[in-house]
Amino acid sequence: MAKKLKLPLIGTLALLLIAAGSLFAALPWLVSSDLMRGAVQRELSSFVGRQVVLDGSIELDLFPSPKARITNVRVPSRDNQDDNTLAINRVEADISLLTILSRNPKFTAYKLDGPQLTLKRHADGTFNWPDILGKISAATQQAKAALSAREQTQGDLANDTPVQNIDLLPDSFPTRMGTVSFSSGTIIIEGEQGREPLKLTALNGSIIWSDLDSAASTKISGVYNGQPVLIEGQAQRPLALLAGDKSAIRLLGTSDLGNFNFEGSIGFLKTFFADGKVQISAQALSPLAEWLDTGFDPSGNIAELSFAGGMQVSNRKARFDALDIQMDKNLGKGLLEISFPKNDKPHVSGTFDFSELNLTDLVDVFIKIPDAGLNSLQEPEFDLIEQIRADIRISAALAKLGQVSLTNLAATAQISDETAIFDIGDVQLFGGNLQSQLQVTRKQSSGGIVQLKLNGTQIDTLMATENIALPSIVPLGKADFTFSSQSGIASWRQMAQTTEGKIAFKMLNGTARNFAASTLLSSDNTGQFFTLSDDEDEQDVFETLDFAGQLSDGVVTIRDTVATYPAGTVHFEGVAPYRSSGIALTAIATPSQSDTDAQNPKRFFIGGSWDRAFATPLLPADSSALSD
């Protein structure tokens, strides 16, 4: 019985195999090249939304899976038929076997070799992408109509209300999409006349979007501005997103210069909206800004910049909160807001708190100081100051400015259309406290003005000499001082030469280096020159020093300066060029009064330099002779 059943079964299988083999053998005769060419042209034209031109040949490969290969495919430009909006060297399309048998071929996937897409940006900011994505454009219009007809719209996208799932497309609309992969592609984006077009080259990757109502994903590698870049993205509701509604999205961009990762929701209802988590990192800020052509041109070079936190974008404003920031290996937290007003500069505001901070690199972003310093004829560069408006507040438990260590720093940077103010509200250094303000005014007929104000309390100048090279004119001790100056900024050298201002400080129980003014009190007033600094290591100890000077034309004019010693007081007046160590002073030395006799003041002229000062008595006018 079993043998009787096996024979019919084997025969049936044999007949099926023979039929299938005969069918595959007959496929080349069932499908002609003209039929396939017409099917490919209809399918591509339906997707593009306009006639596609097939200039090349077509090849059919039915085994092991049906494929069609077409060369020289193009979509002519609407403006000029001699130009192409899209040109493809070769298209390889996968064909459904059942549709071949029905002599109505349908394609499930496309591979594009050497596609070149040319996008043009119109004056209103839109692009001509409907010219080559006609099916998606038509579906987007249908989805927009469905969204506008819904009874309760989402309204402002900033309100995080649940998205209503509605049918975005009518039942009659063909929703089938597929997979498109490509290699050696190019995208050219043409903008305003006279500007170099933006180019993305060596594009390789794929776009997977099986149905207009389904999710989509992409992975693309290429080259932009000479740098390789990789972009990956997934959108849960891509059609709704194109129509202006929300969609969950994940976007990842990586390159040698920087990385970007966003996960959340975005939309385009009125203006761009985003709400989610973002991570951004850069090996160096300036090269990244230049590569992306952001319009920002930071003059310095902050390395290893990264931040991660929440991001909300709406109404042309981006807010980053709960940020974890790393800048030159210094960790901090903060809040950042960037707004982009129409026809105006971007406005940046934020509050940042660092455990440690390198101020040198931060200042260098705003002001680039040349290697020659104040001897340079180069005009100071404040490019970033001119590009933005800002209100930034920074605090740091520890900070570094060159070799100087600072603690408990509180600083602000405020940049308006014409003025930039960098203010240190308070910082502890060298055993005391310092407040400072730097103000740069650019739009002046003379080229601009720089104003500097300093106010120090109990600053230990002896501690300062361990970190910075203070000129010998600065005595050692704890000083209270004020300094204010104003200068033009046509060049760094002019800034030094045109500085005008005032300086005053007071010090108790300090020492003057290489300037023993106390010897004037014990001078016998013989009329002979004598040095105030015979011993290079000699330090003159005083009880108090009140110094007052005025800066103008490269010279410090010293007035009402008094040093007190146990043996008496010395008053100074005169001038000292602050770009050299030369001095020209008059001094009045008044010894302390004794119990029985008042001492007459002694007058001297002091010349030479602060490091090597010489004094000579100034005799009264009625003196008739000098000592031998």
C-alpha positions as CSV (number, residue, x, y, z in Angstrom):
1,M,0.0,0.0,0.0
2,A,2.8,2.4,0.9
3,K,4.5,1.7,-2.4
4,K,1.3,2.5,-4.3
5,L,1.1,5.9,-2.5
6,K,4.8,6.8,-3.1
7,L,4.6,6.4,-6.9
8,P,1.9,9.1,-7.5
9,L,3.6,11.5,-5.0
10,I,7.0,11.2,-6.8
11,G,5.3,11.6,-10.1
12,T,3.5,14.8,-8.9
13,L,6.8,16.3,-7.6
14,A,8.5,15.5,-10.9
15,L,5.8,17.2,-12.9
16,L,6.0,20.3,-10.6
17,L,9.8,20.4,-11.1
18,I,9.5,20.1,-14.8
19,A,6.8,22.8,-14.9
20,A,8.9,25.2,-12.8
21,G,12.0,24.5,-14.9
22,S,10.0,25.1,-18.1
23,L,8.6,28.3,-16.6
24,F,12.1,29.7,-15.7
25,A,13.4,28.6,-19.1
26,A,10.5,30.5,-20.8
27,L,11.0,33.7,-18.8
28,P,13.4,35.4,-21.3
29,W,10.7,34.9,-24.0
30,L,7.9,36.2,-21.7
31,V,9.8,39.5,-20.8
32,S,11.2,41.6,-23.6
33,S,13.7,44.4,-23.3
34,D,11.1,46.9,-24.5
35,L,8.6,45.7,-21.9
36,M,11.2,46.0,-19.2
37,R,12.4,49.4,-20.4
38,G,8.8,50.7,-20.4
39,A,8.2,49.3,-16.9
40,V,11.4,50.8,-15.5
41,Q,10.6,54.2,-17.0
42,R,7.0,54.2,-15.7
43,E,8.1,53.2,-12.2
44,L,10.9,55.8,-12.0
45,S,8.7,58.5,-13.5
46,S,5.9,57.7,-11.0
47,F,8.3,58.1,-8.2
48,V,9.9,61.3,-9.5
49,G,6.7,62.8,-10.6
50,R,7.8,63.7,-14.1
51,Q,9.2,62.0,-17.1
52,V,12.5,60.1,-16.7
53,V,14.8,59.8,-19.7
54,L,16.6,56.4,-20.3
55,D,19.4,57.2,-22.7
56,G,21.4,53.9,-22.2
57,S,20.9,50.2,-22.7
58,I,19.0,47.8,-20.6
59,E,20.1,44.3,-19.5
60,L,18.0,41.6,-17.9
61,D,19.4,39.1,-15.5
62,L,16.7,36.6,-14.4
63,F,18.8,34.1,-12.5
64,P,19.3,33.5,-9.6
65,S,16.9,36.5,-8.9
66,P,15.3,38.8,-11.5
67,K,17.2,42.1,-12.0
68,A,17.2,44.9,-14.6
69,R,20.2,47.0,-15.3
70,I,19.7,50.4,-17.0
71,T,22.5,52.9,-17.9
72,N,22.4,56.6,-18.4
73,V,19.2,57.5,-16.5
74,R,18.5,61.2,-16.0
75,V,15.8,63.7,-14.9
76,P,16.2,67.0,-16.9
77,S,16.0,70.3,-15.1
78,R,12.7,72.2,-15.4
79,D,14.6,75.4,-16.1
80,N,17.0,74.0,-18.7
81,Q,16.4,70.7,-20.5
82,D,20.2,70.6,-21.3
83,D,20.9,70.4,-17.5
84,N,20.0,67.5,-15.3
85,T,18.5,67.7,-11.8
86,L,19.4,64.0,-11.4
87,A,21.7,61.9,-13.4
88,I,22.6,58.2,-12.7
89,N,25.3,56.2,-14.5
90,R,23.5,52.9,-13.9
91,V,20.4,51.7,-12.1
92,E,20.0,48.1,-11.0
93,A,16.4,47.2,-10.0
94,D,15.2,44.0,-8.3
95,I,12.0,42.7,-9.9
96,S,9.2,40.6,-8.3
97,L,8.9,37.3,-10.1
98,L,5.1,37.1,-9.9
99,T,4.8,40.5,-11.6
100,I,7.1,39.3,-14.4
101,L,4.7,36.4,-15.0
102,S,1.8,38.8,-15.2
103,R,3.9,40.9,-17.7
104,N,3.5,43.9,-15.4
105,P,6.9,44.1,-13.7
106,K,7.2,45.7,-10.3
107,F,10.4,46.7,-8.6
108,T,11.3,46.1,-4.9
109,A,14.7,47.7,-4.6
110,Y,17.1,50.0,-6.5
111,K,20.8,50.3,-6.6
112,L,22.2,53.5,-8.0
113,D,25.7,53.8,-9.3
114,G,27.2,57.3,-9.6
115,P,24.0,59.3,-9.0
116,Q,24.5,63.1,-9.1
117,L,21.7,65.2,-7.6
118,T,21.6,69.0,-8.1
119,L,19.4,70.9,-5.6
120,K,18.7,74.6,-5.9
121,R,17.8,76.8,-3.0
122,H,15.1,79.4,-3.9
123,A,14.9,82.9,-2.5
124,D,12.3,81.9,0.1
125,G,14.7,79.2,1.5
126,T,12.9,76.2,-0.1
127,F,14.6,73.7,-2.4
128,N,13.6,72.1,-5.7
129,W,13.4,68.6,-4.1
130,P,9.8,68.0,-5.4
131,D,11.4,68.0,-8.9
132,I,13.0,64.6,-8.2
133,L,10.8,63.3,-5.4
134,G,7.4,63.9,-6.9
135,K,5.7,60.9,-5.2
136,I,6.9,61.9,-1.8
137,S,6.0,65.5,-2.5
138,A,2.4,64.5,-3.5
139,A,2.1,62.3,-0.4
140,T,3.3,65.2,1.8
141,Q,0.6,67.5,0.4
142,Q,-2.0,64.8,1.1
143,A,-0.7,64.4,4.6
144,K,-0.7,68.2,5.2
145,A,-4.4,68.3,4.2
146,A,-5.2,65.4,6.5
147,L,-3.4,67.1,9.4
148,S,-5.1,70.5,8.9
149,A,-8.5,68.7,8.7
150,R,-8.1,67.0,12.1
151,E,-10.4,68.5,14.6
152,Q,-7.9,69.1,17.4
153,T,-4.5,70.0,16.0
154,Q,-1.4,69.9,17.9
155,G,-1.1,73.7,17.9
156,D,2.2,74.8,19.2
157,L,4.7,72.0,19.0
158,A,6.3,73.1,22.2
159,N,3.3,71.7,24.1
160,D,4.2,68.1,24.5
161,T,0.7,66.7,23.9
162,P,0.1,63.1,22.6
163,V,0.2,62.8,18.8
164,Q,-3.0,61.7,17.3
165,N,-2.6,58.8,14.9
166,I,-4.7,59.6,11.8
167,D,-4.7,58.3,8.3
168,L,-2.4,60.7,6.4
169,L,-3.1,59.2,3.0
170,P,-6.3,58.2,1.2
171,D,-6.8,54.5,0.5
172,S,-6.3,55.1,-3.2
173,F,-2.8,56.6,-2.8
174,P,0.0,54.1,-3.7
175,T,2.1,53.8,-0.6
176,R,4.6,51.2,-1.6
177,M,8.2,52.5,-1.5
178,G,11.2,50.2,-1.0
179,T,15.0,50.3,-0.5
180,V,17.4,52.5,-2.4
181,S,21.1,52.0,-2.1
182,F,23.7,54.0,-3.9
183,S,27.5,54.3,-4.4
184,S,29.9,57.0,-5.6
185,G,27.1,59.6,-5.4
186,T,27.3,63.4,-5.4
187,I,24.9,66.1,-4.1
188,I,25.4,69.7,-5.2
189,I,23.4,72.4,-3.5
190,E,23.3,75.7,-5.3
191,G,22.4,78.8,-3.4
192,E,22.9,82.5,-4.0
193,Q,24.6,83.8,-7.1
194,G,28.3,84.2,-6.6
195,R,28.6,81.7,-3.8
196,E,30.4,78.5,-4.2
197,P,27.9,75.6,-4.3
198,L,27.9,73.1,-1.4
199,K,29.1,69.7,-2.4
200,L,28.8,66.2,-0.8
201,T,30.9,63.6,-2.7
202,A,31.8,59.9,-2.5
203,L,28.3,59.2,-1.1
204,N,27.6,55.5,-0.3
205,G,24.7,54.1,1.7
206,S,21.1,53.2,1.7
207,I,17.6,54.5,2.4
208,I,15.1,51.9,3.7
209,W,11.5,53.1,3.5
210,S,9.2,50.2,2.6
211,D,5.9,52.1,2.9
212,L,5.0,55.7,3.1
213,D,3.0,55.0,6.3
214,S,5.9,53.1,7.9
215,A,9.2,54.1,9.6
216,A,12.4,54.9,7.6
217,S,16.1,54.6,8.2
218,T,19.3,55.6,6.5
219,K,23.0,55.2,6.7
220,I,25.2,57.3,4.5
221,S,28.9,57.9,4.3
222,G,30.6,60.6,2.2
223,V,32.9,63.6,2.0
224,Y,32.0,67.2,2.9
225,N,34.5,70.0,2.7
226,G,37.4,67.5,2.4
227,Q,36.4,65.6,5.5
228,P,34.8,62.1,5.6
229,V,31.5,61.9,7.4
230,L,29.0,59.2,8.4
231,I,25.3,59.9,9.0
232,E,22.8,57.5,10.4
233,G,19.2,58.2,11.1
234,Q,15.8,56.7,11.9
235,A,12.4,58.4,11.8
236,Q,9.3,56.7,13.2
237,R,6.8,58.8,11.2
238,P,8.8,60.3,8.3
239,L,5.7,61.3,6.2
240,A,4.2,63.1,9.2
241,L,7.5,64.8,9.8
242,L,7.6,66.1,6.2
243,A,4.0,67.3,6.5
244,G,4.9,69.4,9.6
245,D,3.9,67.0,12.4
246,K,6.1,65.5,15.1
247,S,8.1,62.3,14.8
248,A,10.4,60.4,17.0
249,I,13.8,60.5,15.5
250,R,17.4,59.5,16.1
251,L,20.3,61.1,14.2
252,L,23.9,60.3,14.5
253,G,26.7,62.2,12.7
254,T,30.4,61.3,13.0
255,S,33.6,62.8,11.5
256,D,37.2,63.2,12.4
257,L,36.5,66.8,13.5
258,G,33.4,66.2,15.6
259,N,30.4,64.0,16.5
260,F,26.7,64.7,16.9
261,N,24.0,62.5,18.4
262,F,20.4,63.4,19.0
263,E,17.5,61.3,20.2
264,G,14.0,62.7,20.7
265,S,11.3,64.3,18.6
266,I,11.3,67.0,16.0
267,G,8.8,68.8,13.8
268,F,8.3,71.6,11.3
269,L,4.7,72.9,12.0
270,K,5.5,76.6,12.0
271,T,9.3,76.7,12.7
272,F,11.7,73.9,13.4
273,F,11.0,72.2,16.8
274,A,13.1,69.7,18.7
275,D,12.9,68.1,22.1
276,G,15.3,65.4,23.3
277,K,18.8,64.5,24.4
278,V,21.9,65.7,22.5
279,Q,25.6,64.9,22.6
280,I,28.1,67.0,20.7
281,S,31.9,66.7,20.8
282,A,34.8,68.3,18.8
283,Q,38.5,67.7,18.7
284,A,38.9,71.4,18.3
285,L,36.3,74.2,18.1
286,S,37.8,76.5,15.4
287,P,38.4,73.7,12.7
288,L,34.9,72.3,13.3
289,A,33.3,75.8,12.9
290,E,35.2,76.4,9.7
291,W,34.4,73.0,8.3
292,L,30.7,73.4,9.0
293,D,30.7,76.9,7.6
294,T,28.7,78.1,10.6
295,G,29.5,81.8,10.2
296,F,31.2,81.7,13.6
297,D,35.0,82.2,13.5
298,P,36.5,81.7,17.0
299,S,40.0,83.0,16.9
300,G,41.4,80.6,19.4
301,N,41.6,76.8,19.6
302,I,39.7,75.1,22.4
303,A,40.5,71.4,22.2
304,E,38.3,68.4,23.3
305,L,35.1,70.4,23.6
306,S,32.0,68.3,24.3
307,F,28.7,68.7,26.0
308,A,25.7,66.5,26.6
309,G,22.2,67.2,28.0
310,G,18.7,68.1,27.1
311,M,17.9,70.2,24.0
312,Q,14.7,72.1,23.2
313,V,14.3,74.1,20.0
314,S,11.4,76.3,19.1
315,N,10.7,79.8,17.7
316,R,14.2,80.1,16.4
317,K,15.7,79.5,19.8
318,A,17.7,76.5,21.1
319,R,18.0,75.8,24.8
320,F,20.4,73.2,26.2
321,D,19.9,72.4,29.9
322,A,21.4,70.1,32.5
323,L,24.6,70.1,30.4
324,D,27.6,68.1,31.3
325,I,30.5,70.1,29.7
326,Q,34.1,69.2,29.0
327,M,36.4,71.9,27.7
328,D,40.1,71.2,27.5
329,K,39.6,68.3,30.0
330,N,37.9,70.7,32.4
331,L,34.6,69.5,33.6
332,G,31.5,71.6,34.3
333,K,27.8,71.9,34.2
334,G,25.6,74.6,32.7
335,L,22.7,76.0,30.8
336,L,23.0,77.5,27.3
337,E,20.5,79.3,25.0
338,I,21.1,80.4,21.4
339,S,18.5,82.4,19.5
340,F,18.6,83.3,15.8
341,P,16.5,86.4,15.2
342,K,15.6,87.2,11.6
343,N,18.1,89.6,10.0
344,D,20.1,89.9,13.2
345,K,23.1,88.4,14.9
346,P,22.7,85.2,16.9
347,H,22.3,85.8,20.6
348,V,24.1,83.5,23.0
349,S,23.4,83.4,26.8
350,G,24.3,80.9,29.4
351,T,25.5,80.0,32.9
352,F,28.4,77.7,33.4
353,D,30.0,76.3,36.5
354,F,33.4,74.5,36.3
355,S,35.5,72.7,38.9
356,E,38.6,73.8,36.9
357,L,38.9,76.1,33.9
358,N,41.7,77.2,31.6
359,L,41.0,80.9,31.0
360,T,43.8,81.5,28.5
361,D,42.1,79.3,25.8
362,L,38.7,80.8,26.6
363,V,40.0,84.4,26.2
364,D,41.8,83.4,23.0
365,V,38.5,82.5,21.4
366,F,37.3,86.1,21.6
367,I,40.7,88.0,21.3
368,K,43.6,86.7,19.3
369,I,46.9,88.0,20.7
370,P,49.8,87.9,18.2
371,D,53.2,86.5,19.2
372,A,54.8,90.0,19.1
373,G,52.3,91.2,21.7
374,L,52.2,94.9,22.2
375,N,55.0,95.4,19.7
376,S,52.9,94.1,16.8
377,L,51.6,96.4,14.1
378,Q,48.7,94.0,13.6
379,E,45.2,95.3,14.4
380,P,43.5,93.4,17.2
381,E,41.1,90.8,15.9
382,F,37.7,90.6,17.5
383,D,35.9,88.6,14.8
384,L,33.7,86.5,17.2
385,I,32.7,89.7,19.1
386,E,31.4,91.2,15.8
387,Q,29.5,88.0,14.9
388,I,27.3,87.5,17.9
389,R,25.5,89.1,20.8
390,A,26.1,87.4,24.2
391,D,25.4,87.3,27.9
392,I,27.5,84.6,29.5
393,R,28.2,83.9,33.2
394,I,31.0,81.7,34.3
395,S,32.1,80.4,37.7
396,A,35.0,78.1,38.6
397,A,36.4,76.8,41.8
398,L,39.9,76.7,40.3
399,A,41.1,78.5,37.1
400,K,44.3,79.1,35.3
401,L,45.4,82.2,33.4
402,G,48.8,81.3,32.0
403,Q,50.9,80.4,35.0
404,V,48.6,82.2,37.4
405,S,46.3,80.1,39.6
406,L,42.9,81.6,40.5
407,T,40.2,80.4,42.9
408,N,36.5,81.1,43.3
409,L,36.2,82.9,40.0
410,A,33.0,84.7,39.0
411,A,33.0,86.3,35.6
412,T,30.7,87.5,32.8
413,A,30.9,88.3,29.1
414,Q,28.4,90.7,27.6
415,I,28.5,91.5,23.9
416,S,26.2,93.9,22.2
417,D,26.2,95.4,18.7
418,E,29.0,97.9,19.5
419,T,30.5,96.9,22.8
420,A,31.9,93.8,24.5
421,I,32.4,93.8,28.3
422,F,34.4,91.1,30.0
423,D,34.0,91.4,33.8
424,I,35.5,89.5,36.7
425,G,33.2,90.2,39.6
426,D,35.6,88.6,42.0
427,V,38.5,86.2,42.1
428,Q,41.0,85.2,44.7
429,L,44.7,85.2,43.7
430,F,48.1,85.8,45.4
431,G,46.4,85.9,48.8
432,G,43.9,88.6,47.9
433,N,41.0,89.5,45.8
434,L,40.7,91.1,42.3
435,Q,37.9,92.7,40.3
436,S,38.5,93.6,36.7
437,Q,36.6,94.8,33.6
438,L,37.7,94.9,30.0
439,Q,35.5,96.8,27.6
440,V,36.0,96.8,23.8
441,T,34.1,99.4,21.7
442,R,34.5,98.6,18.0
443,K,32.4,101.1,16.0
444,Q,34.4,104.3,16.3
445,S,35.8,106.6,13.7
446,S,39.2,106.0,15.2
447,G,38.9,102.3,14.9
448,G,37.7,101.5,18.4
449,I,38.5,101.9,22.1
450,V,39.7,99.5,24.7
451,Q,39.1,100.3,28.4
452,L,40.6,98.3,31.3
453,K,39.8,98.6,35.0
454,L,41.4,96.7,37.8
455,N,40.8,96.8,41.6
456,G,42.9,94.6,43.9
457,T,42.7,94.1,47.6
458,Q,45.6,92.6,49.7
459,I,47.4,91.3,46.6
460,D,50.7,89.7,47.7
461,T,53.2,90.9,45.1
462,L,55.9,88.6,46.6
463,M,53.6,85.6,45.7
464,A,53.0,87.1,42.3
465,T,56.8,87.2,41.4
466,E,56.8,83.4,41.8
467,N,54.4,83.1,38.8
468,I,54.9,86.2,36.6
469,A,57.8,88.5,35.9
470,L,56.9,91.7,37.6
471,P,59.0,94.8,36.8
472,S,61.3,95.9,39.6
473,I,59.3,99.1,40.0
474,V,56.7,97.0,41.8
475,P,57.5,96.7,45.5
476,L,57.0,93.5,47.5
477,G,54.2,93.2,50.0
478,K,50.4,93.2,50.2
479,A,48.9,96.0,48.2
480,D,45.5,97.6,47.6
481,F,45.4,99.1,44.1
482,T,43.2,100.6,41.4
483,F,44.1,100.9,37.7
484,S,42.1,102.3,34.8
485,S,43.1,102.9,31.2
486,Q,41.8,103.7,27.8
487,S,43.5,103.3,24.4
488,G,42.8,103.1,20.7
489,I,43.0,99.7,18.9
490,A,44.2,100.6,15.4
491,S,47.1,98.2,16.3
492,W,48.6,96.5,19.3
493,R,51.5,98.8,19.3
494,Q,49.2,101.8,19.2
495,M,47.3,100.4,22.0
496,A,50.4,100.5,24.1
497,Q,51.5,104.0,22.9
498,T,48.1,105.7,23.2
499,T,47.1,104.3,26.6
500,E,45.8,107.0,29.0
501,G,44.8,106.2,32.6
502,K,45.5,106.3,36.3
503,I,47.1,103.9,38.8
504,A,47.2,104.1,42.5
505,F,48.2,101.7,45.2
506,K,48.9,101.5,48.9
507,M,51.2,99.0,50.6
508,L,52.0,98.5,54.3
509,N,55.3,97.1,55.6
510,G,56.7,96.3,52.2
511,T,60.1,96.3,50.5
512,A,61.3,98.1,47.4
513,R,63.7,96.1,45.2
514,N,67.0,97.8,44.1
515,F,65.7,101.2,45.1
516,A,66.8,102.2,48.6
517,A,65.0,105.5,49.0
518,S,65.6,105.4,52.8
519,T,69.2,106.4,52.1
520,L,68.0,109.8,51.1
521,L,67.0,110.4,54.7
522,S,70.6,109.8,55.9
523,S,72.4,111.6,53.0
524,D,74.8,114.3,54.1
525,N,73.7,116.4,51.1
526,T,77.2,117.0,49.8
527,G,76.2,117.5,46.2
528,Q,77.8,114.2,45.0
529,F,75.9,111.6,42.9
530,F,75.3,108.3,44.7
531,T,73.5,105.1,43.9
532,L,70.3,103.9,45.5
533,S,71.1,100.3,44.6
534,D,74.7,99.3,45.3
535,D,73.6,95.8,46.2
536,E,71.4,94.0,43.7
537,D,69.9,91.9,46.6
538,E,69.3,95.0,48.7
539,Q,65.7,95.5,49.7
540,D,64.5,98.8,51.2
541,V,61.9,98.2,53.9
542,F,59.2,100.9,54.3
543,E,56.3,101.3,56.7
544,T,53.8,102.6,54.1
545,L,53.8,103.5,50.4
546,D,51.1,105.6,48.7
547,F,51.7,105.7,45.0
548,A,49.7,107.7,42.4
549,G,50.5,107.9,38.7
550,Q,48.9,109.0,35.5
551,L,49.5,107.3,32.1
552,S,49.7,109.3,28.9
553,D,51.8,109.3,25.8
554,G,53.8,106.3,26.9
555,V,54.8,107.9,30.2
556,V,53.8,107.5,33.8
557,T,53.6,110.8,35.6
558,I,54.2,110.2,39.3
559,R,52.6,112.6,41.7
560,D,51.8,112.7,45.4
561,T,53.7,109.5,46.1
562,V,54.9,109.1,49.6
563,A,57.0,106.4,51.3
564,T,57.4,106.5,55.1
565,Y,60.2,105.0,57.1
566,P,61.1,104.9,60.8
567,A,63.6,107.6,60.0
568,G,61.2,109.9,58.1
569,T,59.2,110.3,54.9
570,V,60.2,110.7,51.2
571,H,57.9,112.4,48.6
572,F,58.3,111.6,44.9
573,E,57.3,113.4,41.7
574,G,58.5,112.9,38.2
575,V,58.1,110.7,35.1
576,A,58.9,107.2,34.0
577,P,58.4,105.7,30.5
578,Y,56.4,102.5,31.1
579,R,57.9,100.8,28.0
580,S,61.4,101.2,29.5
581,S,62.9,101.3,33.0
582,G,64.1,104.9,32.8
583,I,63.2,107.4,35.5
584,A,63.4,111.2,36.1
585,L,62.2,112.0,39.6
586,T,62.5,114.7,42.2
587,A,62.4,113.6,45.9
588,I,62.0,115.4,49.1
589,A,63.3,113.5,52.1
590,T,62.1,114.7,55.5
591,P,63.7,113.1,58.5
592,S,61.6,112.5,61.5
593,Q,61.5,115.4,64.0
594,S,63.7,114.9,67.1
595,D,62.6,115.9,70.6
596,T,64.6,119.1,70.5
597,D,65.3,120.0,66.9
598,A,63.4,120.0,63.6
599,Q,65.2,118.6,60.6
600,N,65.2,120.5,57.3
601,P,63.9,118.6,54.2
602,K,66.4,117.4,51.7
603,R,65.8,117.6,47.9
604,F,67.2,115.3,45.3
605,F,67.1,114.5,41.6
606,I,66.9,110.8,40.8
607,G,67.8,109.5,37.3
608,G,68.9,106.3,35.6
609,S,66.5,103.4,35.9
610,W,64.5,101.6,38.5
611,D,67.1,98.8,38.5
612,R,70.1,101.2,38.7
613,A,69.0,104.5,40.1
614,F,71.3,107.4,41.0
615,A,70.5,110.5,43.2
616,T,72.1,113.9,43.5
617,P,71.2,116.6,46.0
618,L,69.4,119.7,44.8
619,L,71.1,122.6,46.9
620,P,69.2,125.7,47.9
621,A,69.4,128.6,45.5
622,D,71.4,130.7,48.0
623,S,74.2,128.1,48.4
624,S,77.5,129.6,47.5
625,A,79.8,126.6,47.4
626,L,79.8,122.9,46.9
627,S,81.8,120.5,49.0
628,D,85.0,119.2,47.6
